Amino acid sequence: MKVSKLFPESIFRSGKMPAVMFMVGFVFFSCRQAPVSSPLPLKREALNLAFLYNPAESAIHPEAGILHLNDSISNLYISIPQSELLFNQANPEGRFLTSLRFHYEIYELYEKETSRKLADSGSYKTELEKNKLHGLYYTVFPVRCRYGRQYTLRLFTYDNMRNKSMQTFLRIDKTDRNGRQYFMAFTPTSHYPVLKPYVAAGRNIILRYGPGGIDSVYVQWYRKSQPLPLPVFSSETPKNLLIRPDSVWKIALSDTLVFDTTRTGLFHFRADTMSFDGFTLLCPGEHYPEIKTPAQMIPPLAYLTSGPEQKAIEQNPNPKAAVDNFWLTCGDNIQTARDLIRAYYNRVFFANYYFTADREGWKTDRGMIYVVYGPPRTMLKTDNQEEWTYFTEAGRKVVFTFRYKPSPLTENLFVLIRNLEPSPHWRQAVDSWRSGKVFTTQ
C-alpha cells in the first residue's frame, strides 16, 4: 500500500483500496416513491432541536455521511461507537446482542423554505453481536439523490435496548461532481468510513472518489488557521486566511495518506484544478477534538481574556503555569479551578465535535457561543438557519441566530447575525467565568 506523509517529496509503497465496502446484514424496508410535494415535516414552533448539541440527551451519537456514486444513487454511511451500544443476553442463545432501527427521509431543497419534496425514504433494522464488532459499528446502503439537486437528510436512530431515539441531520449537495460528497475517507486497515471533517495528527486515511474514473488528486495545504471569530457585537468583516495555499502537490488515490505532527492545518483535495470544490480535512494536531496539553488549553482562553492578557499568557515560556495561574485566579482555590477547567474544556471539546468546519469547532461562531454559554436551551432549525435561545436568571431571552454560509471547503459553517450594540449578557457570562462560577442559563 502506498504511503504518503502529505509531503510532495514523500516515499511511497504499493497497494490498493478495495472497490466494495460491505455492511452488516439487516432487514430493509424501502419506502422509495415518486417525489411528492409536502410541507416541512415539523412546524417551526415544534422544531426545538437543542438536543442535537447536548451530549447528555442521548446515550448514542450516530454519525452520517454521503458518498455520491452516480447521477441518481448515493451511499448513506452510518457509524456508532461500540462503546455507546447496550448489549444484553436476553435471548435463547444467551449471546450479547443489541438491536437498532434506522429510518431516513431525504427532502429536496428549494430557495423558499416553506415546502419541500420528499425524494426518498426508507427504514431498516439490525441485530448486532458484541464479539463480532471491533470498536465501531457502521453500515452503508444506497439512497436516491439526483445530480444537480440539494437535499436535507433526516435520520432517526432507534436504540431498541434503551427504548430511546436520536435524530441526525445532514445537508446533501449533488450540484458539482468535484464536490466534497463525491469523496470519502476510510481507514486503511479496517476500512471504516471517516465521517467527521477532521483527523488527528498521526492518523492514516485512504481517499475514495465515488464514481471512480480518476486516479489522482491535487492536495492544497493551508498552514494558517482561521482567526478567532469577531465579537458578538462587531460590525467588522471577518478575515479569511485561506486565500492561497502554502503548498500544492499531486498524489495517487491509491496512496495511504499519513497525517503527521510536522504538517498540521487544512488539507483540500481537488480532482479538477479548474474547480475549487473538493474534499477537505482539518488536521489541527494531536488529540483533536480533545484538549489534552497546556499548550492546547491556551488559545480558547481568548473568549475570557483581554487582548494584552491573552498575549501575555501565550508568551509565557511555561504553558502549564500560565494556564494554572489563570484558572486559580478565577477560582481562588484549587478545587474551584479544577471545576472551571473541567467545564470549560469539556465545552471546547464538544464545540470541536459538533462544529468543526474550515477551522476548529471552538473557533466558529457557533463554537464561541457554545463554549461561553453552553448548549442552547432551545434551538429552532431550518435548512439554512439555526436560532439558539438562552434564558437569564431573570427569565429574559437571549437569542443568537446563525445563517448557513456556503463554502467549497466545508458544509458545516454557520455565521452569527451580529448585533451592533454591545451585549450586556456576553459581559455577564464572561464575568461569571472570571469570578469562579461556571456560566449556565435557565
Protein Blocks (a to p, Z undefined) as FASTA:
>chain_A
ZZdehiakbccddddddfbdcddddddddfbdcddddddfbafklmccklmmmmklpcbd
cddddddfblmbccddddddfklpccdfbbfklpacdddddddddddddfblkbccdfbd
cdddddddfklpghiacddddddddehiacddddddddfknopacdddddddffbfkbmk
lpccddfklopacfbfbdcehiacddddfkgoiabdcddddfbacdddddfkbcbdcddf
blbcfbdcdddfkbccdddfklgcjddddfbfkbcbdcddddfbghiabdfbfklmmmmm
mmmmcfklmmmmmmpmblklmmmmmmmmmnopaklmmmmmmmmmmmmmmmmmmmgcfbcf
klmmklmmmmmnopafbdcddfkbccdddddfkopacdddddddddfkbccbccddddfb
dcfklmmmmmmmmnopacddZZ
